[in-house]
Amino acid sequence: MKIGTVINDLRRRKGMSYDELVAKSGCSLSCVISLLHNETQNPKPFTIRKLCAALDISTEDFKALCELDENTYMDRVYHITPCALA
């Protein structure tokens, strides 16, 4: 999964707005928006640490989520198993 996709998913699941994530993380709005829209490919480690702290997830767990493919992510996070196409 892309970093921005995971951050945005975690943000939504926590019921946080963009502004709340910005305030809680201390990152700039432009930085957060750029990440959420997958415009930033290699964010700085301290940015990820700040966002993880704001989202209450360890950097190790976050990294593990980012390494999953979309189907595995959906299964692990939402407990949804994708249907096989006939």
C-alpha positions as CSV (number, residue, x, y, z in Angstrom):
1,M,0.0,0.0,0.0
2,K,1.1,3.5,-0.6
3,I,2.1,5.6,2.4
4,G,-0.5,8.2,1.8
5,T,-3.3,5.6,1.4
6,V,-2.4,4.1,4.8
7,I,-2.2,7.4,6.5
8,N,-5.5,8.6,5.1
9,D,-7.2,5.3,6.0
10,L,-5.9,5.5,9.6
11,R,-6.9,9.1,9.8
12,R,-10.5,8.3,8.7
13,R,-10.8,5.3,11.0
14,K,-9.8,7.6,13.9
15,G,-12.4,10.2,12.8
16,M,-9.7,12.9,12.3
17,S,-10.0,15.7,9.8
18,Y,-7.0,16.9,7.9
19,D,-6.7,19.9,10.3
20,E,-6.8,17.6,13.3
21,L,-4.0,15.5,11.9
22,V,-2.0,18.6,11.1
23,A,-2.5,20.0,14.7
24,K,-1.8,16.7,16.4
25,S,1.3,15.8,14.3
26,G,2.9,19.3,14.1
27,C,3.4,18.7,10.3
28,S,2.4,21.4,7.9
29,L,-0.9,21.2,6.0
30,S,0.9,21.1,2.7
31,C,3.1,18.2,3.9
32,V,0.1,16.2,5.1
33,I,-1.9,16.9,1.9
34,S,1.0,16.0,-0.2
35,L,1.4,12.7,1.6
36,L,-2.3,11.9,1.6
37,H,-2.5,12.4,-2.1
38,N,0.6,10.2,-2.6
39,E,2.5,13.1,-4.1
40,T,5.5,12.5,-1.8
41,Q,7.2,9.2,-2.5
42,N,9.9,9.3,0.2
43,P,8.9,11.3,3.3
44,K,11.4,12.1,5.9
45,P,11.6,9.6,8.8
46,F,10.8,12.3,11.4
47,T,7.6,13.2,9.4
48,I,6.5,9.6,9.5
49,R,7.2,9.4,13.3
50,K,5.2,12.5,13.9
51,L,2.2,11.2,11.9
52,C,2.4,7.8,13.5
53,A,2.4,9.4,17.0
54,A,-0.6,11.5,16.0
55,L,-2.4,8.4,14.7
56,D,-1.4,6.4,17.7
57,I,0.4,3.6,15.8
58,S,4.0,2.5,16.1
59,T,6.3,3.2,13.2
60,E,6.9,-0.6,13.0
61,D,3.2,-1.4,12.6
62,F,2.8,1.5,10.1
63,K,5.7,0.2,8.0
64,A,4.3,-3.3,8.1
65,L,0.9,-2.0,6.8
66,C,2.6,-0.1,4.0
67,E,4.4,-3.2,2.9
68,L,1.1,-5.1,2.4
69,D,-0.6,-5.4,-1.0
70,E,-4.1,-4.1,-1.2
71,N,-5.9,-7.4,-0.7
72,T,-3.9,-8.4,2.3
73,Y,-4.3,-4.9,3.8
74,M,-8.1,-5.2,3.4
75,D,-8.1,-8.6,5.0
76,R,-5.9,-7.6,7.9
77,V,-7.3,-4.2,8.7
78,Y,-11.0,-4.7,7.7
79,H,-11.2,-8.5,7.9
80,I,-12.5,-8.5,4.3
81,T,-11.4,-11.3,2.0
82,P,-11.6,-10.3,-1.6
83,C,-13.9,-12.4,-3.8
84,A,-12.5,-14.4,-6.6
85,L,-13.6,-13.4,-10.0
86,A,-15.4,-16.2,-11.9
